[in-house]
Every structure is written in structure tokens, then in C-alpha cells.
Amino acid sequence: MILLILSITRCTNLLTGFSEERTNVMKAEGMFVAVGNNGMVYYSKDGVNWSGNINAAGNNILNTVIYANGKFLTVNADGDIYVSTDGIKWSASPVFNAGGKIYIAYGGGKFVAVGDTGTSCVSTDGINWKEYSDTTLTNISGITYGNN
């Protein structure tokens, strides 16, 4: 359940009425975007009234959604990365065969996608990707950027 804390005494459940489980939600450029099972992508301007549909980004689970460099990106377990400039219309870019959960982050001018099997991809534009594989990296459960 995602909650928006409006005051110390009142919380509002933001994500009700969805037909699929949500795995991640974020806000950027005045748009909330929620992703989840069966390629579910929902969007909202106010975080209360939502629109969207299942299979907007394939038919597999979407683990995460980010916004960076003017684009929303989400990725499914098939290695397809979906890109949107508005959070509503998405286009697919089959990238790599990572299997399992895949996570994506942005930092230092690069998008990085990692799979829990040790496969990763790097892109400067979110569309064209270069794949790397490291069999010593397994069971990856997330990625983030630190600027230090």
C-alpha cells in the first residue's frame, strides 16, 4: 500500500482500484507513474485519480520505474526496457536476457540496468544499450547511484 501523508493525523491510500499488484511508484515532471504485474502502467497528475492499463509495457512484471534525462523508464523480466517521455505512451526496446528481476537507475550521465543473474546494460540515452555479463555477480536486488 502506498500512502500519502497529508498531515500528522490523516493518511490517504493513493493506489486503490488497481486490478494488478503495484511494484513501484514515483513522481516526476508533475506526473505520478505506477508500475506492476502484467505490464501494468498507471499515471496520475494528482496522485489520487489514476488512468492506465494492463499490458501498457508488455505482459510481464515491471519491477521499477525511474525518471531521468527527460524520460521515464521501466523494465520487465524479459529484458525489455520501456521508454516514455510523458509517462502515458511507452515504446519497447528489447535489450538483454537477464532473467528474473531487473532494476534500473540513472547517474553520471548513464542509465544502468542490472539483472539478478549478473547481466547488466549501460546506455547514455535510455534507448541504445550495451550489454555486460559478470557471472560472479548474482542475486542482485537493486541498484542506485551515489555521487561520491
N, C-alpha and C positions, 0 to 999 in steps of 0.2 A: 504494500500500500504506500502511495506517495502522498505526503501531507504538506500543505502549505500552512505555515504558522502565521496567522493574521494578527494575533495578539497573544498575550500570556495565557489567556483563558479560553481561547477559541482556536480550534484547528479545523480545516476543511479538507476532506478527501478529494483530491484533484482528479483521480483517474477512476471514475466509476462508469459502468455501462460498456466496457470494452468486452468484445467476445473472445479475446485471446489474452494470455498472460503477458504482462509487460516485463521486459528485462532491463530497460534503461530509458531514462527521460532526461532531456536537457533543454536549456533555453538559450537562444542567440538571435540577434537581429530582430527582437520583438516577437519571436516565434518559439513556442514550446514544441518539441518533437519527441514522441514516444515510440519505441520500437519493441518488438517482442516475437512471440511464436508465429509460425506460418507467414513470415514476411510482413507482419503487421507494422504499419506506419500510420500513426495518428498525429495530427497537428492542431495547435490551438494558439490564438492570439492572446487569450486572457488566462489560460491555464484551467479554465472551468468548462467551457464549451468546446468540444472536440469533434473533428471530422477526420476521415481517413478510411482505410480499408485493409483487409487481409490480402496478402499476395501483392502489395504495392511494391515490395522489394523481394521478389522470389517467393518460394513457399517453405523456406527453411527458417530456423530460429535466427533472429538478429540479436547479437549479444550486446552491442554498444552503438551509440551514435555520438558523433562529435561535430563541432563546427570549427573550421579553421580556414584561413586564407580565402574567405568568401564562399565556402562550400560546406554543406552538410555531408557527412559520410557515414555509412553504416556497412556492416559486413556480415555475411552468413557463413555457416559451417562448410559450405561448398567452396569457399574461397572467392565468392563473388562480392565485389565491392560496389556499392550503390552510391551514386553521387547526385546531389540536388543543390541547386542554387537558391531555392525558395522553401525547402522543407516539404513540398507538396508533390512535385513531379520528380521521379527518380529514374536514372538510367544505370544499367548494369555494365560492369567491366569485369569479365572473368579473369581472375588474377592468378591464383595459385591453389594447389591442392594441399591444404594444411590439415584437413580433417579435424573434427572436434570443434571446440570453441576457438574463436578468433577474436582478437582485440585490436583496436586501432587507436593511435594517438598522433599528435602533431607537436613538433617543436624544432627549433633551429632551422626552420625553412623546409622541413621534411615531414611527410606523412610516413608512419611506420605501422605495419600490420604484422601481428605475430600470432602463430597458431600454437596450441598446446602440445604439438608434436615436435616443435623446434624449427619449423619453417617460418621465415619472415620475408616481408617485401618492403621496399622503400620507394617512395615517389616524391617528386618535388611539386607536382601539380594535382595529385589525387586521382589521376586518370591513367597515366603511364607508369608502370611498376617494374621494378627489378627484383627477382626472387633470390633469396639466400636460404641455405639449409645448414643446420647445425644439429647433428644427432645427439650432441651432449646436452642440449637444452630441451628438456621435456617438462611436461606438467606446468606450463606457463599459465598463470591465472590472471594476467592483466599487464598493462603497460601504461606508463606515464612519462612525462617529460620534466626534467629538473634542470634549471639553469644555474649551474654552479661550476 
